[in-house]
């Protein structure tokens, strides 16, 4: 079983894919999804991580809407995206962020310090090699001194933000308790013995180099001075400091994915849990920080009335289209929609229930290595040598697999490298 595989790399990959379709059980291929609309969307790869059921996949869907790369990610993958020309994703094994290069190699592991576990909601790599992470702390406070009826020994969950330089030195730390007044959050039950004060789900460097934090817990965006840690302003929620204009809902509710976009406006996914009726939408606000006004200049709600009560994301694309992931939809599975600025749907796919997705991004980033599953030694062909590599690796401890081995060695996509992968690869080689 050592045929000579000739022809272009694409031909090799296509021939292997045909063999995989013939040999694999159905659940060993990538998930079935329905293409609902495909009418000249922005041509780029789509980076997506499916959740909610097993198997869970980190995947890249190419501009022809084919899965060009995917792995069975297990506890890996949340917030899988392109980040400063690298890939980043969260490793739930050890609460850290993994950085992946164009050769499919994991090049770095990023963690919080001072005893905090990194949170999985967002990571921002910076152009200078630094990075921003989120974490949480649990502190005991006598809330009876702050609010009438408060617990004398309440546990309060607070948000921590840490910024590191390119050498992993902590250069900035923001602690919500030190810069906000919990007494201003009377809409929360401040008399409870456990108070989940904040739920940060996105961090972003603003155009003036300060920090924007999305606090879903109170439907607010907080702008933080990156030097002093002082709160510059709060947009949305019960402590809103802006006059909101042209918005029938007078703001957003339980939002995700807050970003300042190139035109200077703020774009976010408004989950809309507390709207009447609940309504999810992508919204764009023109912000005047001198006059403290937020003018709604663009919004899109799905004609099917989708309400993503959790998760969700939004991205403004270079051609001014907007990519929307509708989050966790009741009995609907994943729906990803791309609309142009005139609000026409130009692209939409749907994954079956019970899958859901946290974030979706489009980007031109691609691997600078072949995508031949089973080519373990990177010689652009699949033969007995690759079987030997898998056999050798299977004899080792494979309890925690990296992305490279999950893609090239885990032939049947079951997150275990063993004799089943060896036998399946042999069948594929024979079929070629």
C-alpha positions as CSV (number, residue, x, y, z in Angstrom):
1,X,0.0,0.0,0.0
2,X,2.4,2.7,-1.2
3,X,0.8,4.2,-4.4
4,X,2.5,7.3,-5.9
5,X,0.2,10.2,-5.5
6,X,0.8,12.5,-8.4
7,X,-0.8,15.7,-9.6
8,X,-1.5,19.0,-7.8
9,X,-2.0,19.3,-4.1
10,X,-5.6,20.2,-4.6
11,X,-6.1,17.1,-6.7
12,X,-4.6,15.0,-3.9
13,X,-6.8,16.7,-1.3
14,X,-10.0,16.2,-3.5
15,X,-9.2,12.5,-4.1
16,X,-8.7,12.0,-0.3
17,X,-11.9,13.8,0.4
18,X,-13.8,11.5,-2.0
19,X,-12.3,8.5,-0.3
20,X,-13.3,9.9,3.1
21,X,-16.8,10.3,2.0
22,X,-16.9,6.7,0.8
23,X,-15.3,5.2,3.9
24,X,-16.3,7.4,6.8
25,X,-19.5,6.9,8.7
26,X,-21.7,9.9,8.3
27,X,-20.9,11.4,11.7
28,X,-17.2,11.4,11.0
29,X,-17.6,14.0,8.3
30,X,-18.1,17.7,9.0
31,X,-21.6,18.7,10.1
32,X,-24.3,19.1,7.6
33,X,-25.5,22.6,7.2
34,X,-28.1,24.1,4.8
35,X,-27.2,26.9,2.4
36,X,-30.3,29.1,2.5
37,X,-28.9,32.1,0.5
38,X,-25.7,32.5,-1.5
39,X,-25.9,35.7,-3.5
40,X,-22.5,37.2,-3.9
41,X,-21.4,37.5,-0.2
42,X,-18.0,38.9,0.8
43,X,-15.5,36.4,-0.5
44,X,-13.4,35.2,2.4
45,X,-13.0,32.3,4.7
46,X,-15.4,31.9,7.6
47,X,-14.1,30.8,11.0
48,X,-16.6,29.1,13.2
49,X,-16.8,26.9,16.3
50,X,-19.8,24.8,16.8
51,X,-21.1,23.9,20.3
52,X,-24.1,22.5,22.0
53,X,-23.8,18.9,20.9
54,X,-21.0,16.4,20.2
55,X,-18.9,16.4,18.3
56,X,-17.8,20.0,18.5
57,X,-15.8,21.4,15.6
58,X,-13.4,24.2,15.0
59,X,-13.7,24.8,11.3
60,X,-12.8,27.1,8.4
61,X,-15.5,27.3,5.7
62,X,-14.0,28.7,2.4
63,X,-15.5,31.2,0.0
64,X,-17.1,28.4,-1.9
65,X,-18.9,27.4,1.3
66,X,-17.0,24.1,1.7
67,X,-15.3,23.0,5.0
68,X,-11.7,23.4,4.0
69,X,-10.3,22.6,7.5
70,X,-11.9,21.2,10.6
71,X,-11.0,19.3,13.8
72,X,-13.0,17.7,16.5
73,X,-12.2,20.3,19.1
74,X,-13.7,18.8,22.3
75,X,-13.0,21.4,25.1
76,X,-11.0,23.6,22.7
77,X,-12.1,26.3,20.5
78,X,-14.4,29.0,22.0
79,X,-13.8,32.4,20.4
80,X,-11.9,30.7,17.5
81,X,-10.8,33.6,15.3
82,X,-8.1,35.4,13.4
83,X,-6.2,37.7,15.8
84,X,-3.4,39.9,14.4
85,X,-2.7,37.5,11.6
86,X,-2.6,34.5,13.9
87,X,-5.4,32.2,15.1
88,X,-6.4,32.2,18.7
89,X,-8.8,30.0,20.6
90,X,-9.5,29.1,24.3
91,X,-8.3,25.8,25.8
92,X,-10.7,24.8,28.5
93,X,-8.4,22.1,29.9
94,X,-6.2,24.7,31.6
95,X,-8.0,28.0,31.2
96,X,-5.5,29.4,28.7
97,X,-5.4,30.9,25.2
98,X,-3.6,29.1,22.5
99,X,-2.0,30.9,19.5
100,X,-1.7,29.1,16.2
101,X,0.4,30.0,13.3
102,X,0.0,29.6,9.5
103,X,1.8,26.2,9.6
104,X,-0.8,24.7,12.0
105,X,1.6,24.9,14.9
106,X,0.6,26.0,18.4
107,X,3.2,28.7,19.1
108,X,2.2,30.2,22.4
109,X,0.0,29.8,25.5
110,X,-1.3,32.9,27.2
111,X,-2.6,33.0,30.7
112,X,-3.6,35.4,33.4
113,X,-1.4,36.0,36.4
114,X,-1.9,36.9,40.1
115,X,-3.9,33.8,40.7
116,X,-6.7,34.5,38.1
117,X,-7.9,32.0,35.5
118,X,-8.3,33.5,32.1
119,X,-11.9,33.8,30.9
120,X,-13.0,32.3,27.6
121,X,-15.1,35.2,26.2
122,X,-12.5,37.2,24.4
123,X,-8.8,37.8,23.8
124,X,-7.3,40.7,21.9
125,X,-3.8,40.4,20.5
126,X,-2.2,43.8,19.9
127,X,0.0,44.9,17.0
128,X,3.0,45.5,19.3
129,X,2.9,41.8,20.5
130,X,1.0,42.5,23.7
131,X,-2.4,41.2,24.6
132,X,-5.5,41.8,26.7
133,X,-7.3,39.1,28.8
134,X,-10.3,38.9,31.0
135,X,-10.7,37.1,34.4
136,X,-13.0,37.1,37.4
137,X,-12.3,37.4,41.1
138,X,-14.6,36.3,44.0
139,X,-14.3,38.6,47.0
140,X,-16.1,38.6,50.4
141,X,-17.7,42.0,51.2
142,X,-19.9,43.3,54.0
143,X,-22.8,44.5,51.8
144,X,-24.8,45.7,54.8
145,X,-22.5,48.7,54.8
146,X,-23.4,49.5,51.1
147,X,-27.1,48.6,50.8
148,X,-29.9,48.2,53.2
149,X,-30.4,44.5,54.0
150,X,-27.1,43.5,52.5
151,X,-25.4,40.3,53.5
152,X,-22.6,40.8,56.0
153,X,-20.4,38.2,54.2
154,X,-21.5,38.3,50.6
155,X,-19.5,36.8,47.8
156,X,-19.2,39.3,44.9
157,X,-18.0,38.3,41.5
158,X,-16.0,41.1,39.9
159,X,-14.4,41.6,36.5
160,X,-10.6,41.8,36.1
161,X,-8.8,43.0,32.9
162,X,-5.1,42.3,32.4
163,X,-2.8,43.7,29.7
164,X,0.6,42.2,29.0
165,X,3.5,43.3,26.9
166,X,5.2,41.2,24.2
167,X,7.3,39.6,26.9
168,X,4.3,38.5,28.9
169,X,4.9,41.1,31.6
170,X,1.7,42.5,33.3
171,X,1.6,46.2,32.5
172,X,-2.0,47.1,33.4
173,X,-4.6,45.5,35.6
174,X,-8.2,46.8,36.1
175,X,-10.3,45.7,39.0
176,X,-14.0,46.6,38.8
177,X,-14.3,47.0,42.6
178,X,-11.7,49.7,42.6
179,X,-13.2,51.8,39.7
180,X,-16.9,51.3,39.9
181,X,-19.4,51.7,42.7
182,X,-21.5,48.5,43.2
183,X,-24.2,50.6,44.9
184,X,-25.0,52.1,41.5
185,X,-26.2,48.7,40.3
186,X,-29.5,48.6,42.3
187,X,-31.2,46.7,39.5
188,X,-29.2,43.7,40.7
189,X,-30.1,41.8,43.9
190,X,-27.5,43.4,46.1
191,X,-28.9,41.6,49.2
192,X,-28.0,38.2,48.0
193,X,-25.3,36.1,49.6
194,X,-23.7,35.7,46.1
195,X,-23.7,38.7,43.7
196,X,-22.6,38.2,40.1
197,X,-21.9,41.8,39.5
198,X,-20.4,41.7,36.0
199,X,-20.3,39.5,32.9
200,X,-17.7,40.7,30.5
201,X,-18.0,39.2,27.1
202,X,-15.9,41.5,24.8
203,X,-12.8,43.7,25.2
204,X,-11.7,46.1,22.5
205,X,-9.0,48.8,22.1
206,X,-10.8,52.0,21.1
207,X,-9.5,54.4,18.4
208,X,-8.0,56.6,21.2
209,X,-6.2,53.5,22.7
210,X,-8.5,53.2,25.7
211,X,-10.5,50.1,26.4
212,X,-14.1,49.2,25.7
213,X,-15.6,46.5,27.8
214,X,-19.0,44.9,27.2
215,X,-20.8,44.1,30.5
216,X,-23.7,41.9,29.5
217,X,-24.9,41.6,33.0
218,X,-26.1,45.2,33.1
219,X,-26.5,45.9,29.3
220,X,-23.7,48.4,29.4
221,X,-20.5,49.3,27.6
222,X,-17.8,50.7,29.8
223,X,-14.9,52.8,28.5
224,X,-11.8,52.6,30.6
225,X,-8.8,54.9,30.7
226,X,-5.9,52.6,29.8
227,X,-3.4,54.4,32.0
228,X,-5.3,55.3,35.2
229,X,-8.1,52.7,35.0
230,X,-10.7,55.4,35.5
231,X,-14.1,55.0,33.9
232,X,-14.4,57.5,31.1
233,X,-18.1,56.8,30.4
234,X,-20.8,54.2,30.5
235,X,-23.1,53.6,27.5
236,X,-26.3,51.7,28.0
237,X,-27.9,50.1,31.0
238,X,-29.1,51.7,34.2
239,X,-26.0,53.9,34.5
240,X,-26.1,55.2,30.9
241,X,-24.6,58.6,30.4
242,X,-25.6,59.1,26.7
243,X,-28.7,60.5,25.1
244,X,-29.8,57.7,22.7
245,X,-31.3,58.9,19.5
246,X,-33.5,57.2,16.8
247,X,-33.6,53.9,18.6
248,X,-37.1,52.6,19.3
249,X,-35.8,50.3,22.0
250,X,-33.8,53.2,23.6
251,X,-30.7,51.1,23.7
252,X,-29.5,47.5,23.6
253,X,-30.0,44.6,26.0
254,X,-27.7,41.8,27.1
255,X,-25.3,42.6,24.2
256,X,-22.3,40.8,22.8
257,X,-19.3,41.7,20.6
258,X,-18.9,45.5,21.0
259,X,-16.5,47.0,18.6
260,X,-15.5,50.4,17.3
261,X,-15.5,50.1,13.5
262,X,-13.4,52.0,11.0
263,X,-15.9,54.8,10.5
264,X,-15.8,55.6,14.2
265,X,-19.1,54.2,15.1
266,X,-19.8,51.4,17.6
267,X,-21.2,48.1,16.3
268,X,-22.6,45.4,18.5
269,X,-24.9,42.4,18.6
270,X,-28.0,43.3,20.7
271,X,-29.4,40.1,22.0
272,X,-32.5,42.0,23.1
273,X,-33.5,39.7,26.0
274,X,-35.2,42.5,27.8
275,X,-36.8,44.3,24.8
276,X,-40.6,44.1,24.6
277,X,-41.0,41.9,22.7
278,X,-37.5,40.3,22.9
279,X,-35.7,41.1,19.6
280,X,-32.2,40.4,18.5
281,X,-30.5,42.7,16.1
282,X,-27.2,44.1,14.8
283,X,-26.9,47.8,15.7
284,X,-24.6,50.6,14.8
285,X,-24.4,53.8,16.8
286,X,-22.7,57.1,15.8
287,X,-21.1,58.2,19.1
288,X,-20.4,61.8,20.0
289,X,-18.3,61.7,23.2
290,X,-18.4,65.5,23.5
291,X,-22.1,65.9,23.4
292,X,-22.7,62.4,24.9
293,X,-25.1,61.3,22.2
294,X,-25.5,57.9,20.6
295,X,-27.4,58.0,17.3
296,X,-28.6,54.7,15.9
297,X,-27.7,54.9,12.2
298,X,-28.2,51.3,11.2
299,X,-29.8,48.2,12.5
300,X,-30.9,44.8,11.2
301,X,-33.3,42.3,12.7
302,X,-33.9,39.0,10.9
303,X,-37.2,38.7,9.0
304,X,-37.8,35.4,10.8
305,X,-37.7,37.3,14.1
306,X,-34.8,35.4,15.6
307,X,-34.0,36.0,19.2
308,X,-30.6,34.8,20.4
309,X,-31.0,34.9,24.1
310,X,-27.3,34.0,24.6
311,X,-24.0,34.3,22.7
312,X,-24.0,35.9,19.2
313,X,-21.6,38.1,17.2
314,X,-21.5,40.8,14.5
315,X,-18.7,41.8,12.1
316,X,-18.6,44.7,9.7
317,X,-16.8,43.4,6.6
318,X,-14.5,45.4,4.2
319,X,-17.2,45.7,1.6
320,X,-19.6,47.2,4.2
321,X,-21.6,44.0,4.5
322,X,-22.4,42.8,8.0
323,X,-21.9,39.2,9.2
324,X,-24.3,38.2,12.0
325,X,-24.2,35.1,14.1
326,X,-27.6,34.9,15.9
327,X,-26.3,33.1,18.9
328,X,-28.3,30.5,20.8
329,X,-31.7,30.2,19.2
330,X,-34.5,28.2,20.7
331,X,-34.9,24.9,18.7
332,X,-33.2,26.5,15.7
333,X,-29.6,25.5,15.6
334,X,-26.9,27.9,14.3
335,X,-28.0,30.6,11.8
336,X,-25.3,32.8,10.2
337,X,-26.5,35.7,8.0
338,X,-24.6,38.2,5.9
339,X,-26.5,41.4,4.8
340,X,-25.4,44.3,2.7
341,X,-25.8,47.9,4.0
342,X,-29.2,48.0,2.3
343,X,-30.3,45.1,4.6
344,X,-30.6,42.6,1.8
345,X,-29.6,39.1,2.8
346,X,-26.7,37.9,0.6
347,X,-25.7,34.9,2.5
348,X,-27.2,32.6,5.1
349,X,-26.5,29.1,6.4
350,X,-28.2,27.1,9.1
351,X,-26.8,24.2,11.1
352,X,-29.2,21.7,12.7
353,X,-30.5,21.9,16.3
354,X,-29.1,21.5,18.9
355,X,-25.9,23.1,17.7
356,X,-25.1,26.8,18.6
357,X,-22.2,29.1,18.2
358,X,-20.5,31.8,20.2
359,X,-18.8,33.8,17.5
360,X,-18.3,33.8,13.7
361,X,-15.7,35.8,11.7
362,X,-14.7,36.2,8.1
363,X,-11.1,36.8,7.1
364,X,-8.7,36.1,4.2
365,X,-6.3,34.4,6.5
366,X,-5.4,30.8,5.4
367,X,-2.9,28.1,6.3
368,X,0.5,28.2,4.5
369,X,0.7,24.5,4.5
370,X,-1.1,21.7,2.7
371,X,-4.5,20.6,4.0
372,X,-4.1,16.9,3.3
373,X,-5.6,15.0,6.2
374,X,-3.3,12.1,6.9
375,X,-0.1,13.7,5.5
376,X,1.7,13.5,8.8
377,X,5.2,14.1,7.5
378,X,4.3,17.0,5.2
379,X,5.6,15.5,2.0
380,X,2.4,16.2,0.1
381,X,1.4,12.6,-0.2
382,X,-0.2,9.9,1.9
383,X,1.5,6.5,2.1
384,X,2.8,3.9,4.5
385,X,5.2,6.4,6.0
386,X,2.2,8.3,7.4
387,X,0.7,5.2,8.8
388,X,4.0,4.6,10.6
389,X,3.9,8.1,12.1
390,X,0.4,7.6,13.4
391,X,1.3,4.2,14.9
392,X,4.3,5.8,16.7
393,X,2.3,8.7,18.0
394,X,-0.6,6.4,19.1
395,X,1.9,4.6,21.4
396,X,2.5,7.8,23.3
397,X,0.2,9.7,25.8
398,X,-2.4,11.4,23.6
399,X,-4.7,12.6,26.3
400,X,-4.2,16.3,25.3
401,X,-4.0,16.7,21.6
402,X,-2.9,19.8,19.8
403,X,-4.5,21.1,16.6
404,X,-1.8,19.8,14.3
405,X,-2.3,16.2,15.5
406,X,-6.1,16.5,15.6
407,X,-6.1,17.5,12.0
408,X,-3.4,15.3,10.5
409,X,-3.5,12.2,12.7
410,X,-7.1,11.9,14.0
411,X,-8.4,10.5,10.7
412,X,-11.8,9.5,11.9
413,X,-12.3,12.7,13.9
414,X,-13.1,11.0,17.2
415,X,-10.4,12.9,19.3
416,X,-8.5,9.7,19.8
417,X,-5.4,8.6,17.8
418,X,-5.4,4.8,17.7
419,X,-5.7,1.7,15.5
420,X,-9.0,3.0,14.0
421,X,-7.1,5.9,12.5
422,X,-4.4,3.6,11.2
423,X,-6.9,1.2,9.6
424,X,-9.0,4.0,8.1
425,X,-5.9,5.7,6.6
426,X,-4.9,2.3,5.1
427,X,-8.3,2.0,3.5
428,X,-8.0,5.4,2.0
429,X,-4.6,4.6,0.6
430,X,-5.9,1.4,-1.0
431,X,-8.9,3.2,-2.4
432,X,-6.5,5.7,-4.1
